[in-house]
Amino acid sequence: MTQSNNIEKAVWKIQDMSCSSCALNIEKKLKTTKGVISTNVNFAGEKAQVAFDKENINIEELTKIIEDLGYGAIVETTDKETEKVTLKVSGMTCTSCSNTVEKGLNKMDGITSANVNFAAEKVTIEYEPKKIRLIEMQKKVSELGYELNLQEEEDDGIDEDEIKIRKTAKTMKISIALSSVIMGLMIIHMFVTPIPGYLPIVALLGLPIIFGTGRHVHVGSWKALKNKSPNMDVLVTLGSLPPYLIGLMGLFFPLQSFIEMATTIMTFHLIGKYLEVRAKGRASQAIKKLLQMGAKTAKIIVDGEEIEVPTKDLQVGDIMVIRPGEKIPTDGVVVDGNSLVDESMATGESMPVKREKGHEVIGATINKQGLLKVQVTKIGKDTFLSQVVKMMEECQGSKVPIQEFADRITGYFVPAIIVITIGTFISFNIFPEFHLGIIRWGATFLPWVNPELTPLTLSFITATAVLVISCPCALGLGTPTALMVGSGMGAEKGILIRNGEAIQTFKDVKAIAFDKTGTITKGKPEVTDIVLVKGVEEKDFLYYAGTIENGSEHPLAHAIVEKAKNEKIKIGEVIDFNAIVGMGVIGNIDGEQILVGNRKLMKENKISYEAYEQELIRLEEEAKTAMLLAKGNQLLGVVAVADPIKEDSAQAIAVLESMGIKTVMITGDNKRTAAAIGKKVGISQVIAEVLPDGKVAEVVRLQEQYGTVAMVGDGINDAPALKQSNVGIAIGTGTDIAIEAADVTLVRGELSGIISSIKLSRAIFRKIKENYFWAWIYNILFIPVAMFGLLHPMIGAAAMAVSSLNVVYNSLRLKKVDIEPSFKEA
């Protein structure tokens, strides 16, 4: 099923979410909006990912929907084809100059809009990179008599998380300072000497806390209630605002003052939020690090001259010049030079790798030695770095099945707490003796419990304690923080996890199916043997074999073509070329029909090969793929190709078997060759002679036999099988289609990465379960304690903050988990 051209995806940064109830509220609203296909709102990452039909709804309308719910929404990324830049313009002396520049740019094809700010000497340009380049704009502005600086205006280097941390730190410090003074005055007033005008003083000191630093909490509460989706803010507002207002009434009536309690509750909430924001910032560091890795500028050759341009102005086909010590600006292929390149940021491999003419290089990796000339092959969102960031964001925005139950509970959590609070207050006043009995018992060992207070005062304190001890945040943070930390760890090791569901499924995998070529083997076969029929010259054999295989995309065909070229044999021309799936290829060369393939192909065309059956068997038992070559009805000989097995394949498979996971190889090779390779690497089950479209059926059979099955592959023909399996694992050195179809991508291309992936998945899922355990235990234990009047609201507010922090810091402890494969396990 092909995706409609009308489908667009966008990511928003969501502001003012106080707990997971907010995220669920946004998600629920977006899902019921016409034109929205799918949506994921990540509370911990503060992101919303939405896929929508742009014929029914646009980005601006979606942004307004989020804002109408009471949250800030900033579009971060879209699938739009336009870019926006702000550049410096020099040489303007008056507004007439700015008008000239503006008109000149707006006339250029590919520029959507250009706005010049004369006072700031800047121009903001929205343009289509596929139609126009920044250097063309620079040339145009130069022709008009002015200068356009292509270096985009830099920000102050402070990211949004840092700004948020500073903002929450400021409100927290103000609250702590004022609350400390209030608590100090309370101690003096109660235990040392009465302070004249004590109540007006604390009321005045508490005003900036409740209505100043805590204002955003009350605003959030109002918006949540207006949208009929009560959240964490509502609980904090109910726990702080009524006590403060009742305390104010004490100025006019003989009532108990709760101002100290109200300000302390708000302060503890702000302290918890600050620590939570800081911890979440640490959890999302991986994506920030990746984004900072990219080069800002690139040196390219234009009309024989080397010029420097911003990386966003690069186009496919540009020739970049990269000197030793410089970052490679974007993905490309080396056209001149050789060097060692540090690819650790992409693969996790610490040793630099050799790169020379014809080799692909990855953007943001570092050229360590020689000068390289690299032709650009990918730009923008197609680059490796952009794809890694996209996959990480998809993973962090996705949901693990275990989270669905938690989300359903969270949706009812705050309303349930409000009902329990009201019930507690009413129960206290209907059955005062029962509750006072519990409180008197608690007073014998809990110093903060005071049975001397009136039942009405105690019921109010108890109800407030129930409100502030309840913590839905911990439930909402359990999965996303673990995914954020875990996916970042994986990216550093060259393991890219696309979705959260794979993490939960991975732990239950009972069997792993492997493709052979490019997965277990290196995928770079070499010709090992040529067996000629009597009277046939090797040069003639290689001429026909090399010419016909030159039309094929198969790795084995490339090996034959390479052999012919190495022997200085000129490749001819083939007409009527036809690749027959699962058999071989047929074509006409110099008026003769040439066939290269397996026994099936020869039988189909009535070509006798039986005299060479023993040679075929010998080669196949040596784990080589043997192919027959015929001209017309005459057999010319046999060519054998072997694909070297990857160094770590046997070790990785042995470890997987020791972990209780069955290993299976699915290949199109004949049974003897497949069995020989399977024996070499220790595969427990070999399924051979499988046609490309038969791989899906084999995966289905394995699922029937074992249950949960993972599939590892690297080719286009593996994509359907990767999708069919419970967990699809793509070898990163393979095709984009295979990678797109997979749940997990191993960038380094080594099978040992599967062991690391399993270890990482198990560690992440273990943390998710731990997070939910502590979040539930906290609420299950402390809410009843609060309901019986044994918990002071101030202690409850502190405990609430600690609950959320415990979940976030527990996720951060993932970083200490060792996921490196240990081959001693085998």
C-alpha positions in Angstrom: 0.0 0.0 0.0 1.6 3.3 -1.1 1.5 6.3 1.1 -0.6 9.2 -0.2 1.3 12.3 -1.4 -1.0 14.3 0.8 0.4 12.8 4.0 2.6 15.2 5.9 4.4 14.8 9.3 5.3 17.4 11.8 6.8 17.7 15.3 5.7 20.3 17.8 7.5 21.3 21.0 4.7 21.4 23.6 4.9 23.9 26.5 3.1 24.1 29.9 2.3 20.3 30.3 2.4 19.6 34.0 1.7 15.8 33.9 0.9 12.9 31.7 -2.8 13.8 31.9 -2.0 16.9 29.8 -0.3 14.7 27.2 -3.2 12.3 27.0 -5.6 15.3 26.7 -3.7 16.7 23.7 -3.4 13.2 22.1 -7.1 12.5 22.6 -8.1 15.8 21.0 -5.8 15.4 18.0 -6.8 11.8 17.3 -10.5 12.9 17.0 -9.6 15.8 14.6 -10.6 15.3 11.0 -7.5 14.7 8.8 -5.2 13.5 11.6 -3.9 10.0 10.8 -1.7 9.3 13.8 -0.4 11.2 16.8 2.0 10.6 19.7 2.5 13.1 22.6 5.5 12.5 24.7 5.2 14.1 28.2 8.8 13.6 29.2 10.2 14.8 25.9 7.5 17.5 25.6 7.0 16.6 21.9 4.0 15.9 19.8 4.4 13.9 16.5 1.5 14.1 14.1 0.9 12.6 10.7 -2.0 14.3 8.9 -3.7 14.7 5.5 -2.8 18.2 4.4 -6.0 18.3 2.2 -8.1 18.2 5.3 -6.0 20.1 7.8 -2.8 22.2 8.0 0.0 22.9 10.4 -1.4 26.2 11.5 -4.8 24.7 12.3 -3.2 21.8 14.3 -1.1 24.4 16.2 -4.3 26.3 17.1 -6.0 23.2 18.4 -3.1 22.6 20.8 -3.0 26.2 21.9 -6.8 26.2 22.4 -6.3 23.4 24.9 -4.2 25.7 26.9 -0.7 24.7 25.9 2.1 26.4 23.9 2.9 24.7 20.6 6.0 25.5 18.5 6.6 23.7 15.2 10.0 22.1 15.2 10.2 20.0 12.0 7.9 19.4 9.1 7.9 17.6 5.7 7.6 20.9 3.9 9.9 21.6 1.0 10.8 25.1 2.2 13.6 26.4 4.4 13.8 29.6 6.4 17.0 31.5 7.1 17.9 34.9 8.6 21.1 36.4 7.1 23.1 39.6 7.5 23.0 42.3 4.7 25.8 44.8 4.5 26.0 48.1 2.6 22.5 49.4 3.0 22.3 53.1 3.8 18.5 53.8 3.8 15.1 52.1 3.5 15.4 52.5 -0.3 18.3 50.1 -0.2 16.4 47.6 1.8 13.4 47.8 -0.6 15.8 47.2 -3.5 17.2 44.1 -1.9 13.8 42.8 -0.9 12.3 43.3 -4.4 15.3 41.7 -6.0 15.1 38.6 -3.9 11.4 38.2 -4.1 11.6 38.2 -7.9 13.9 35.1 -7.8 12.3 31.7 -8.7 12.3 29.5 -5.7 12.0 32.2 -3.0 8.6 32.1 -1.3 9.2 35.4 0.7 12.0 37.8 1.6 11.7 40.4 4.3 14.5 42.9 4.9 14.8 44.6 8.3 16.8 47.8 7.5 17.4 48.7 11.2 18.7 45.3 12.1 20.5 44.9 8.7 19.0 41.4 8.3 16.9 39.6 5.8 14.6 36.6 6.5 14.2 34.4 3.5 11.8 31.5 3.0 12.9 29.4 0.0 12.8 26.0 -1.7 16.3 24.5 -1.6 15.6 22.3 -4.6 15.0 25.4 -6.8 17.5 27.9 -5.5 20.7 28.1 -3.5 21.9 30.6 -1.0 25.0 31.3 -3.2 22.7 32.3 -6.0 20.9 34.8 -3.6 24.3 36.1 -2.5 25.3 36.7 -6.2 22.0 38.5 -6.8 22.4 40.8 -3.8 26.0 41.5 -4.9 24.8 42.5 -8.3 22.4 45.0 -6.6 25.4 46.5 -4.9 25.1 45.0 -1.4 26.7 42.0 0.5 24.8 39.0 1.8 26.6 37.0 4.5 25.7 33.3 4.2 26.6 32.5 7.8 23.2 32.2 9.5 22.7 34.4 12.6 23.9 32.3 15.5 21.8 32.1 18.7 23.3 32.6 22.2 24.2 28.9 22.4 21.5 28.3 25.1 19.0 25.6 24.2 15.4 25.5 25.1 15.9 23.0 28.0 18.6 25.3 29.5 16.2 28.3 29.3 13.5 26.3 31.0 15.9 25.1 33.7 16.9 28.7 34.4 13.2 29.8 34.5 12.1 27.1 36.9 15.3 27.7 39.0 14.4 31.3 39.4 10.8 30.7 40.5 12.0 27.9 42.9 14.6 30.2 44.5 12.1 33.0 45.1 9.7 30.5 46.7 12.4 28.9 48.8 13.6 32.3 50.1 10.1 33.5 51.0 9.0 30.2 52.4 12.1 30.0 54.6 11.3 33.4 56.1 7.7 32.2 56.7 8.8 29.0 58.4 11.4 30.9 60.5 8.7 33.3 61.7 6.3 30.4 62.4 8.9 28.7 64.6 9.6 31.9 66.5 5.9 32.7 66.8 4.9 29.2 68.1 7.9 28.2 70.2 9.8 31.4 71.2 7.6 34.5 71.5 4.4 35.7 69.8 5.1 38.1 66.9 2.8 41.1 66.7 0.9 41.2 63.4 2.2 37.7 62.6 -0.8 36.7 60.3 -0.7 39.8 58.0 3.1 39.4 57.7 3.0 35.7 56.6 0.0 36.5 54.4 2.0 39.2 52.6 5.1 37.0 52.3 3.0 34.2 50.9 1.2 36.3 48.3 4.2 36.3 45.8 4.5 32.5 46.2 0.8 31.6 45.7 0.0 34.2 43.0 3.4 35.0 41.6 5.8 32.0 41.3 2.8 29.7 41.4 0.6 31.6 39.0 1.3 29.3 36.1 0.0 26.4 38.1 -3.3 28.1 38.7 -3.5 29.1 35.0 -2.8 25.5 34.0 -5.5 24.3 36.4 -8.1 26.7 35.0 -7.3 25.6 31.4 -7.5 21.9 32.4 -10.8 22.3 34.1 -12.2 24.4 31.3 -11.3 21.5 28.9 -12.7 18.9 31.4 -9.4 17.2 31.7 -8.1 17.8 35.3 -4.3 17.3 35.7 -1.5 17.6 38.2 -1.9 21.4 38.3 -5.5 21.0 39.6 -4.3 18.9 42.6 -1.6 21.5 43.5 -4.0 24.4 43.1 -6.5 22.7 45.3 -3.8 21.9 47.8 -2.4 25.5 48.0 -5.0 28.1 47.0 -7.9 27.1 49.4 -5.5 26.9 52.5 -4.1 30.3 51.7 -7.5 31.9 51.2 -8.8 30.3 54.4 -5.7 31.6 56.1 -6.6 35.1 54.9 -10.1 34.8 56.4 -8.2 34.4 59.7 -7.6 38.1 59.5 -11.3 38.7 60.0 -12.6 35.5 61.7 -11.1 33.3 64.5 -9.9 30.6 62.1 -6.8 28.3 62.0 -4.1 29.7 59.7 -3.1 27.4 56.8 -0.9 30.0 55.0 2.4 28.3 56.0 1.1 25.0 54.7 -0.1 26.5 51.4 3.2 28.2 50.7 5.2 25.1 51.6 3.1 22.9 49.4 3.7 25.3 46.4 7.4 25.6 47.2 7.9 21.8 47.3 6.0 21.5 44.0 8.3 24.1 42.4 11.4 22.4 43.8 10.2 19.1 42.4 9.4 20.6 39.0 12.9 22.2 38.8 14.6 18.9 39.6 12.4 17.1 37.2 13.1 19.6 34.4 16.8 19.2 35.0 16.7 15.5 35.1 14.6 15.3 31.9 17.1 17.6 30.2 19.8 15.0 31.1 17.6 12.2 29.8 17.2 13.9 26.4 20.9 14.8 26.0 21.5 12.2 23.3 19.5 14.0 20.6 21.1 17.3 21.5 24.6 15.8 21.2 23.7 14.4 17.8 22.3 17.7 16.5 25.5 19.5 17.7 27.7 17.1 15.8 26.9 18.4 12.4 29.3 20.7 10.6 28.0 24.3 10.2 29.8 25.0 6.9 31.3 23.2 3.9 34.0 24.0 1.4 32.9 23.2 -2.1 34.4 23.6 -5.6 32.4 26.0 -7.8 33.8 26.9 -11.3 37.2 25.6 -10.3 37.3 27.7 -7.1 37.0 26.6 -3.5 34.3 28.5 -1.6 32.7 28.2 1.8 29.0 27.8 2.1 26.5 26.8 4.9 25.9 23.0 5.0 22.2 23.7 4.4 23.1 25.2 1.0 24.7 22.0 -0.2 23.1 20.2 -3.1 23.4 16.6 -4.4 26.4 16.5 -6.8 28.5 19.2 -5.1 32.2 18.3 -4.6 33.3 19.0 -1.0 36.9 19.5 0.0 37.6 18.0 3.5 41.1 18.6 5.1 42.6 16.6 8.0 40.9 17.3 11.3 37.7 18.7 9.6 34.2 17.2 9.9 32.6 15.7 6.8 29.7 18.1 6.3 27.2 15.6 4.8 26.9 12.1 3.4 28.8 11.5 0.2 31.1 9.3 -1.8 34.9 9.8 -2.1 35.9 10.9 -5.6 39.5 11.7 -4.9 42.1 11.1 -2.1 42.3 8.6 0.8 42.3 8.9 4.5 41.3 7.4 7.9 37.9 8.6 9.1 36.7 8.5 12.7 33.1 7.1 12.4 32.6 6.5 16.1 29.7 8.9 16.3 27.8 6.7 13.8 28.9 3.2 14.5 30.3 3.3 18.0 33.6 1.8 16.5 36.5 3.6 18.2 39.1 2.7 15.5 39.3 5.0 12.4 38.4 3.3 9.1 40.1 3.7 5.8 38.2 5.6 3.1 39.3 6.0 -0.5 37.9 6.6 -4.0 34.5 5.0 -4.3 33.9 4.6 -0.6 30.9 6.2 1.1 31.4 8.6 4.0 28.9 9.8 6.6 28.2 13.4 7.5 29.5 14.7 10.9 32.3 12.0 11.0 35.9 13.3 11.2 38.6 13.1 8.6 41.7 12.2 10.5 44.5 12.1 7.9 44.5 12.9 4.2 42.7 15.4 2.0 39.4 14.1 0.6 37.2 15.3 -2.2 33.7 14.0 -1.6 30.7 14.2 -3.9 27.5 15.0 -2.0 24.9 12.1 -2.2 22.4 13.1 0.6 21.3 16.4 2.1 18.9 17.6 4.7 16.5 15.1 6.2 17.9 12.3 4.0 21.4 12.3 5.7 22.4 9.6 8.1 22.5 12.1 11.0 19.0 13.3 10.2 17.7 9.7 9.9 19.3 8.8 13.3 17.6 11.8 15.0 14.3 11.0 13.3 14.5 7.3 14.4 15.3 8.4 18.0 12.5 10.8 18.1 10.1 8.2 16.7 11.3 5.8 19.4 10.9 8.3 22.1 7.5 9.4 20.9 6.2 5.8 20.5 4.4 3.8 23.1 5.3 0.5 24.7 2.3 -1.8 25.1 2.7 -1.8 28.9 2.2 1.9 28.8 -1.3 1.7 27.4 -2.7 0.3 30.6 -0.9 3.0 32.6 -2.3 5.7 30.3 -5.8 4.5 30.8 -5.4 4.6 34.6 -3.7 8.0 34.4 -6.7 9.4 32.5 -9.0 8.6 35.5 -6.4 9.3 38.2 -6.9 13.0 38.9 -10.7 12.9 38.8 -10.5 9.8 41.1 -8.2 11.7 43.6 -10.6 14.6 43.7 -13.5 12.3 44.4 -11.4 10.5 47.2 -10.5 13.9 48.6 -14.1 15.0 48.8 -15.1 11.6 50.3 -12.4 11.9 52.9 -13.5 15.3 53.9 -17.2 14.2 54.2 -16.3 11.0 56.0 -14.2 12.9 58.6 -17.1 15.1 59.5 -19.7 12.2 59.5 -17.6 9.8 61.5 -15.3 12.1 63.5 -14.7 9.6 66.4 -13.5 6.8 64.0 -11.0 9.2 62.4 -9.9 10.8 65.7 -9.3 7.3 67.1 -6.8 6.6 64.2 -5.2 10.1 64.6 -4.8 9.6 68.4 -3.1 6.3 67.7 -0.9 7.9 65.1 0.1 10.7 67.4 1.9 8.2 69.7 4.7 7.8 67.1 4.2 10.5 64.5 5.2 13.9 65.8 3.3 15.9 63.1 -0.1 14.4 64.0 -2.0 16.6 66.3 -5.3 15.2 67.7 -6.0 18.4 69.7 -7.2 20.2 66.5 -10.9 20.5 65.8 -12.5 17.8 63.5 -13.2 20.4 60.9 -9.5 21.6 60.9 -8.3 17.9 60.8 -10.6 17.0 58.0 -9.3 20.0 55.9 -5.7 19.1 56.6 -6.3 15.4 55.7 -8.2 16.3 52.5 -5.3 18.6 51.5 -2.8 15.8 52.2 -4.6 13.4 49.9 -4.5 16.0 47.1 -0.8 16.8 47.3 0.5 13.2 48.0 -1.1 11.9 44.8 1.4 11.8 41.9 0.2 11.0 38.4 3.5 12.5 37.0 5.5 9.4 38.1 3.1 7.2 36.0 3.5 9.4 33.0 7.3 9.6 33.2 7.9 5.8 33.6 8.1 4.8 29.9 9.3 8.0 28.1 12.3 8.7 30.3 13.5 5.1 30.0 13.1 5.3 26.2 14.9 8.6 26.0 17.9 7.4 28.0 17.9 3.9 26.4 17.6 5.1 22.7 20.4 7.6 23.4 22.6 4.8 24.7 21.8 2.6 21.7 22.6 5.4 19.2 26.0 5.9 20.8 26.7 2.1 20.2 25.3 2.2 16.6 22.0 0.6 17.6 19.0 2.6 16.4 15.6 1.5 17.8 12.6 2.8 15.8 9.8 2.1 18.2 9.0 1.3 21.8 7.0 -1.8 21.0 10.1 -3.6 19.8 11.7 -3.1 23.2 8.9 -5.0 24.9 8.7 -7.7 22.2 12.5 -8.3 22.1 12.6 -9.8 25.6 10.2 -12.6 24.4 12.1 -13.5 21.2 12.5 -17.3 20.9 14.1 -17.5 17.5 16.1 -15.2 15.2 16.0 -15.8 11.4 19.0 -14.5 9.4 19.4 -13.7 5.8 22.8 -15.0 4.5 24.3 -12.6 2.1 25.4 -9.3 3.7 24.1 -10.5 7.1 26.0 -13.6 8.2 28.5 -13.0 5.3 30.2 -9.8 4.3 28.1 -9.4 1.2 31.2 -8.9 -1.0 31.6 -12.2 -2.8 34.7 -13.2 -4.7 35.3 -15.7 -7.6 37.1 -18.7 -6.1 37.0 -21.4 -8.8 36.4 -21.7 -12.6 35.9 -25.2 -14.0 36.0 -25.2 -17.8 34.5 -27.7 -20.2 37.2 -29.2 -22.4 38.2 -26.9 -25.3 36.8 -23.7 -23.7 39.2 -20.8 -23.1 39.0 -19.0 -19.8 39.0 -15.6 -21.5 36.0 -16.6 -23.5 34.3 -18.0 -20.5 34.9 -14.8 -18.5 33.8 -12.6 -21.5 30.4 -14.2 -21.6 30.0 -14.5 -17.8 31.2 -10.9 -17.2 29.1 -9.4 -20.0 25.8 -11.0 -19.0 26.2 -10.5 -15.2 27.0 -6.9 -15.9 23.3 -6.4 -16.3 22.5 -7.9 -12.9 22.3 -6.2 -9.5 23.0 -9.4 -7.5 26.2 -9.3 -5.3 27.3 -12.6 -6.8 27.1 -11.1 -10.3 29.3 -8.2 -9.2 32.0 -10.6 -8.1 32.0 -12.2 -11.6 32.1 -8.8 -13.4 35.0 -7.8 -11.1 36.9 -11.0 -11.9 36.5 -10.3 -15.7 37.7 -6.7 -15.3 40.7 -7.8 -13.2 41.7 -10.2 -16.0 41.6 -7.2 -18.4 38.7 -8.7 -20.3 36.5 -6.1 -22.2 32.9 -6.3 -21.2 30.6 -6.6 -24.2 26.9 -5.7 -24.8 23.9 -7.8 -23.8 20.5 -7.5 -25.3 17.2 -9.1 -24.2 18.5 -9.4 -20.7 16.2 -11.3 -18.3 16.6 -12.2 -14.7 14.6 -15.3 -13.7 13.9 -15.3 -10.0 15.5 -18.1 -8.1 17.3 -19.5 -11.2 19.7 -17.1 -12.9 19.9 -14.8 -15.9 19.5 -15.1 -19.7 20.5 -12.8 -22.5 21.9 -12.5 -26.0 25.6 -11.6 -26.6 26.9 -11.3 -30.1 23.9 -13.2 -31.4 24.3 -16.1 -29.0 21.9 -16.9 -26.1 23.9 -17.0 -22.9 22.7 -18.5 -19.6 24.2 -18.3 -16.1 22.5 -19.9 -13.2 21.7 -23.0 -11.2 20.6 -26.5 -12.1 17.0 -25.5 -12.4 17.8 -23.0 -15.2 19.8 -25.6 -17.1 17.0 -28.2 -16.8 14.4 -25.6 -17.9 16.5 -25.0 -21.1 17.4 -28.7 -21.6 21.1 -28.2 -21.2 23.1 -31.2 -20.0 25.3 -30.5 -16.9 25.3 -34.0 -15.2 28.9 -34.7 -16.1 29.9 -31.8 -13.7 27.5 -32.8 -10.8 30.4 -34.0 -8.7 32.3 -30.7 -9.2 29.1 -28.8 -8.2 28.7 -30.9 -5.1 32.4 -30.4 -4.1 32.2 -26.7 -4.4 28.9 -26.5 -2.6 30.2 -28.5 0.3 33.0 -26.0 0.6 30.3 -23.3 1.2 30.7 -21.8 -2.3 27.9 -20.9 -4.6 28.4 -22.7 -7.9 26.8 -21.4 -11.2 26.7 -23.0 -14.6 27.4 -21.1 -17.8 26.0 -22.1 -21.1 26.1 -20.8 -24.7 23.1 -21.9 -26.7 22.7 -25.5 -25.8 26.3 -26.0 -24.9 27.7 -26.0 -21.3 30.9 -23.9 -21.1 31.7 -24.5 -17.4 31.2 -23.7 -13.8 32.1 -20.6 -11.8 32.1 -20.7 -8.0 31.7 -17.6 -5.8 32.3 -17.5 -2.1 31.1 -14.7 0.2 33.4 -14.5 3.3 31.7 -15.0 6.6 31.9 -11.9 9.0 34.5 -12.3 11.7 32.0 -12.1 14.6 29.1 -14.2 13.0 30.0 -17.5 14.6 30.7 -16.0 18.0 27.5 -13.9 18.0 25.4 -17.0 17.0 27.0 -19.1 19.7 26.1 -16.4 22.4 22.5 -16.2 21.1 22.2 -20.0 21.3 23.6 -19.9 24.9 20.9 -17.3 25.7 18.2 -19.9 24.7 17.4 -18.2 21.4 17.2 -20.5 18.4 19.0 -19.3 15.3 17.8 -20.0 11.7 19.3 -19.1 8.3 16.9 -18.4 5.4 18.7 -18.3 2.0 18.1 -18.7 -1.7 21.3 -20.7 -1.9 21.2 -24.5 -2.6 21.0 -26.8 0.3 24.7 -28.0 0.3 26.1 -24.5 0.3 23.7 -23.3 2.9 24.3 -26.3 5.1 28.1 -25.7 4.8 27.8 -22.1 5.9 25.3 -23.0 8.6 27.8 -25.6 10.0 30.6 -23.0 10.0 28.8 -20.5 12.0 26.8 -22.8 14.3 23.3 -22.1 13.0 20.8 -24.6 14.5 18.4 -24.6 11.5 19.0 -23.9 7.8 16.2 -23.2 5.3 17.7 -23.2 1.8 16.5 -22.6 -1.8 13.9 -20.0 -0.7 12.8 -17.6 -3.4 12.7 -13.9 -2.3 8.9 -13.9 -2.0 9.0 -17.1 0.0 10.9 -15.5 3.0 7.7 -14.1 4.4 6.1 -17.6 4.4 9.1 -19.0 6.1 8.9 -16.3 8.9 5.2 -17.2 9.3 6.1 -20.9 9.7 8.8 -20.0 12.3 6.3 -17.9 14.2 3.9 -20.9 14.3 6.8 -23.1 15.5 8.5 -20.8 18.1 6.1 -17.9 18.7 8.0 -14.6 18.8 10.5 -14.4 15.9 13.0 -11.7 15.0 14.4 -11.4 11.4 17.8 -10.0 10.4 18.4 -8.8 6.9 20.0 -6.2 4.7 18.5 -6.4 1.2 15.4 -5.0 -0.6 14.0 -8.6 -0.8 14.3 -8.8 3.1 12.0 -5.9 3.7 8.6 -7.8 3.6 10.1 -10.5 5.9 11.4 -7.8 8.3 7.9 -6.4 8.5 6.3 -9.8 9.0 8.6 -10.7 11.9 7.8 -9.6 15.5 11.1 -7.6 15.5 12.8 -6.6 12.3 16.5 -6.0 12.5 18.3 -4.3 9.6 22.0 -4.4 9.0 22.9 -0.7 8.6 25.3 -1.4 5.7 22.3 -2.6 3.8 19.6 -0.8 1.7 17.5 2.1 2.8 14.3 0.1 2.2 15.4 -2.7 4.6 16.3 -0.1 7.2 13.0 1.7 6.8 11.1 -1.6 7.2 13.0 -2.6 10.4 12.3 -1.9 14.1 16.0 -1.9 14.9 19.0 -0.9 12.8 22.6 -2.1 13.5 24.7 0.7 12.0 28.0 -1.2 12.3 26.6 -4.2 10.4 28.0 -6.7 12.9 25.9 -9.5 14.3 27.3 -8.8 17.8 25.1 -5.8 17.7 22.1 -8.1 18.0 23.4 -9.2 21.4 23.8 -5.6 22.5 20.3 -4.8 21.2 18.8 -7.6 23.2 20.7 -6.6 26.3 19.7 -2.9 25.8 16.0 -3.8 25.2 15.9 -6.0 28.3 17.5 -3.3 30.4 15.1 -0.6 29.1 12.0 -2.8 29.7 13.3 -3.7 33.2 13.6 0.0 34.0 10.1 0.7 32.7 8.7 -2.1 34.9 10.7 -0.7 37.9 9.4 2.8 37.2 5.8 1.6 37.2 6.4 -0.5 40.3 7.7 2.5 42.3 5.1 4.9 40.9 2.2 2.5 41.8 3.7 1.5 45.2 4.1 5.1 46.1 0.4 6.0 45.4 -1.0 2.7 46.8 0.9 3.1 50.1 0.7 6.9 50.7 -2.8 7.8 49.6 -4.5 5.5 52.3 -2.0 6.9 54.9 -3.1 10.5 53.9 -6.8 9.5 53.9 -6.5 8.4 57.6 -5.0 11.8 58.6 -1.5 10.4 59.3 0.4 12.5 56.8 0.9 16.2 57.0 0.4 18.0 53.6 3.9 19.6 53.8 5.4 16.1 54.0 3.0 14.9 51.2 4.1 17.7 48.9 7.8 16.8 49.4 7.1 13.1 48.9 5.2 13.9 45.7 8.2 15.7 44.2 10.5 12.8 45.3 8.2 10.2 43.6 8.6 11.9 40.1 12.4 12.3 40.6 12.8 8.7 41.7 11.4 7.6 38.3 13.5 10.0 36.2 16.7 9.2 38.1 16.0 5.5 38.0 15.8 5.8 34.2 19.1 7.7 34.2 20.7 4.8 36.0 20.3 2.9 32.7 23.5 4.6 31.5 25.5 2.4 33.9 24.3 -0.8 32.3 26.9 -2.7 30.3 25.4 -3.8 26.9 28.6 -4.8 25.2 28.5 -8.5 24.0 30.7 -10.8 26.0 31.7 -13.8 23.8 32.7 -15.6 27.0 28.9 -16.2 27.4 28.9 -18.7 24.5 
